[in-house]
């Protein structure tokens, strides 16, 4: 069974690429923020704390959106919620180009985050439910690999567009996915499993109660810890990468160039995780990739030369994004169809709280002249906690049929 076998079924291939492109646009928008804030800091004279608040408000929207969309997708279907969230985030992103001041930009980034945060767990649930058991995990990791393409796209826009045309053009490009939503409306179908549960819909109260019932409580606790630690470390590290590079003495354009190279390392991270996830299982991929992410974070924070910084950054991208792919594949598999999207949405939403805290915390620490090595040791410890949660509380779902 290789990764290409998945692409031989036209219907599955179409779903994977269609959902993948919407995922790519999401990543492009998130990536754009990390590059835009570095430019905005100069144009609007923003201090580290204000940069932290701006990136965190996006995550506040993502937390609210993930919970709301997860709940709605178990009631109204994966497809319709996917389309609405895509429209909300792309329109808000496009309007961000016209933001006249800091507060207006924060409001628009909250709305964009709401759509973006809602789309991701719903898309992964739709793909997971629509694929055969032997290819399910691999399909969701490959879906996640489109995230790297979006980041690469945002890095290219940052490198070639922002220095010459300014940050507003970068946000305007973010409105393009609104047109793509019109295509998606006809291109994809809802999952067959969702059609089954619509015959006997479960109330919201019963769905939330079921997520925390004795049968699923252990999985829910494990997922909430995993999501929190991974999102906390990812947004704390990657949204600050261009700024950290500037703090380490590189020019803005040079830091964009380095981050682009580091971002390219995400793709092999995803592809290796996609291979190992069906060969060795979900727990193996998550634990190993998270432990190696933790080591890479400590290495990056303590790097003193250009070469070390690049090597550590490449390893950080490789292992961290491979772990993300494993996490998205694993999450929907731990719940039955009746509560799958609700369970995944709530875990994702709790994780997004980490994405709210981390950029603000890093902003405060940088503002108070805390050493970069100390900041990255905090991420080292956080990621280790996530790996241990999976190791001791997680159950293996490789090869199991979805209920």
QUITA-V772206 format. One record per residue. N is the residue number from 0. PHI is phi in degrees with one decimal (none if undefined). Layout:
n;phi
N;PHI
N;PHI
This chain:
n;phi
0;none
1;-113.0
2;-66.2
3;-77.3
4;-60.4
5;-62.5
6;-88.5
7;-87.8
8;-86.3
9;-57.4
10;-66.9
11;-67.5
12;-62.4
13;-63.0
14;-63.0
15;-60.2
16;-71.8
17;-66.0
18;-66.9
19;-62.6
20;-66.5
21;-65.5
22;-64.9
23;-61.6
24;-64.0
25;-58.6
26;-63.1
27;-58.6
28;-68.2
29;-64.5
30;-60.8
31;-59.2
32;-58.7
33;-64.3
34;-82.5
35;-64.7
36;-62.7
37;-64.2
38;-77.0
39;-63.2
40;-53.9
41;-79.1
42;-68.3
43;-103.6
44;51.2
45;-89.4
46;-80.9
47;-56.2
48;-64.4
49;-67.1
50;-63.5
51;-60.7
52;-63.8
53;-62.8
54;-72.4
55;-71.2
56;-63.2
57;-61.0
58;-70.9
59;-61.6
60;-60.7
61;-65.0
62;-64.1
63;-65.8
64;-63.7
65;-62.9
66;-66.0
67;-64.1
68;-67.7
69;-60.9
70;-66.2
71;-67.2
72;-68.5
73;-78.6
74;-106.4
75;-111.7
76;106.0
77;-69.6
78;-63.1
79;-63.9
80;-68.3
81;-58.6
82;-66.0
83;-65.0
84;-66.1
85;-62.6
86;-64.3
87;-58.9
88;-69.2
89;-71.8
90;-67.0
91;-64.6
92;-65.7
93;-61.6
94;-67.6
95;-59.4
96;-63.4
97;-102.1
98;-59.3
99;-88.0
100;-158.6
101;-62.4
102;-65.0
103;-61.6
104;-63.8
105;-61.9
106;-62.6
107;-66.4
108;-70.1
109;-64.5
110;-64.7
111;-61.1
112;-62.7
113;-58.4
114;-65.9
115;-65.9
116;-65.0
117;-74.5
118;-68.7
119;-62.3
120;-66.1
121;-70.3
122;-63.2
123;-68.1
124;-65.6
125;-60.4
126;-66.9
127;-59.1
128;-75.4
129;-98.8
130;-108.5
131;-66.8
132;-54.7
133;-74.1
134;-118.8
135;-60.3
136;-62.2
137;-61.3
138;-60.5
139;-70.5
140;-65.7
141;-66.3
142;-59.1
143;-63.1
144;-64.0
145;-65.4
146;-60.7
147;-63.3
148;-61.0
149;-64.6
150;-66.1
151;-61.9
152;-60.7
153;-66.3
154;-66.3
155;-66.2
156;-62.6
157;-62.9
158;-74.2
159;-98.4
160;-102.9
161;-57.8
162;-60.4
163;-96.4
164;-115.0
165;91.6
166;-72.8
167;-63.7
168;-62.9
169;-59.2
170;-69.4
171;-59.0
172;-61.7
173;-65.9
174;-83.0
175;-54.2
176;-56.9
177;-58.8
178;-69.5
179;-65.1
180;-60.4
181;-64.0
182;-67.7
183;-59.2
184;-54.6
185;-101.8
186;-79.7
187;-121.9
188;-112.1
189;-70.1
190;-70.6
191;-59.2
192;-67.1
193;-65.5
194;-57.9
195;-66.5
196;-74.3
197;-67.3
198;-68.2
199;-143.0
200;-62.6
201;-101.9
202;-67.2
203;-59.0
204;-59.2
205;-66.8
206;-66.3
207;-67.2
208;-61.8
209;-64.9
210;-58.5
211;-103.6
212;-70.7
213;-54.8
214;-67.1
215;-116.2
216;-59.7
217;-59.6
218;-64.1
219;-64.3
220;-60.2
221;-59.5
222;-64.8
223;-65.7
224;-64.9
225;-59.2
226;-62.3
227;-62.3
228;-67.7
229;-70.2
230;-68.6
231;-55.8
232;-70.8
233;-62.9
234;-72.1
235;-66.2
236;-85.2
237;-77.9
238;-69.6
239;-98.9
240;-53.9
241;-58.7
242;-68.9
243;-61.6
244;-63.1
245;-64.2
246;-62.5
247;-83.6
248;106.4
249;-94.2
250;-70.1
251;-58.2
252;-64.9
253;-64.2
254;-67.5
255;-60.3
256;-62.5
257;-66.3
258;-64.9
259;-60.9
260;-64.1
261;-63.2
262;-65.2
263;-59.6
264;-70.8
265;-65.4
266;-60.5
267;-62.2
268;-61.3
269;-65.9
270;-66.3
271;-68.3
272;-64.0
273;-62.5
274;-72.8
275;-69.5
276;-65.6
277;-92.3
278;-88.6
279;-112.9
280;106.7
281;-69.6
282;-62.6
283;-57.9
284;-60.5
285;-64.6
286;-64.6
287;-64.5
288;-68.1
289;-69.5
290;-60.5
291;-73.6
292;-65.1
293;-59.9
294;-61.1
295;-64.4
296;-64.8
297;-62.6
298;-64.7
299;-61.9
300;-63.4
301;-102.4
302;-69.7
303;-115.8
304;-111.5
305;-57.9
306;-63.9
307;-62.8
308;-59.6
309;-66.2
310;-62.9
311;-65.8
312;-64.4
313;-64.9
314;-64.2
315;-59.6
316;-63.0
317;-58.0
318;-78.8
319;-64.2
320;-77.0
321;-62.5
322;-65.7
323;-57.4
324;-59.4
325;-62.1
326;-66.3
327;-67.4
328;-70.6
329;-72.9
330;-56.2
331;-66.9
332;-75.6
333;-91.3
334;-128.4
335;-75.7
336;-54.9
337;-61.1
338;-125.0
339;-58.9
340;-68.4
341;-64.0
342;-61.7
343;-65.9
344;-64.2
345;-68.1
346;-63.6
347;-62.6
348;-61.9
349;-62.8
350;-59.6
351;-63.9
352;-60.6
353;-62.0
354;-71.4
355;-79.7
356;-70.8
357;-60.1
358;-60.9
359;-67.0
360;-61.8
361;-62.9
362;-58.8
363;-65.8
364;-64.9
365;-64.2
366;-61.6
367;-96.1
368;60.2
369;-72.9
370;-62.0
371;-57.8
372;-63.2
373;-66.7
374;-60.4
375;-75.7
376;-69.4
377;-61.1
378;-68.1
379;-56.8
380;-64.7
381;-59.0
382;-66.3
383;-59.1
384;-60.8
385;-61.5
386;-63.5
387;-67.5
388;-61.8
389;-66.5
390;-60.8
391;-97.0
392;-109.9
393;-80.3
394;-117.5
395;-78.5
396;-117.6
397;-58.5
398;77.4
399;-92.0
400;-74.5
401;-72.7
402;-79.7
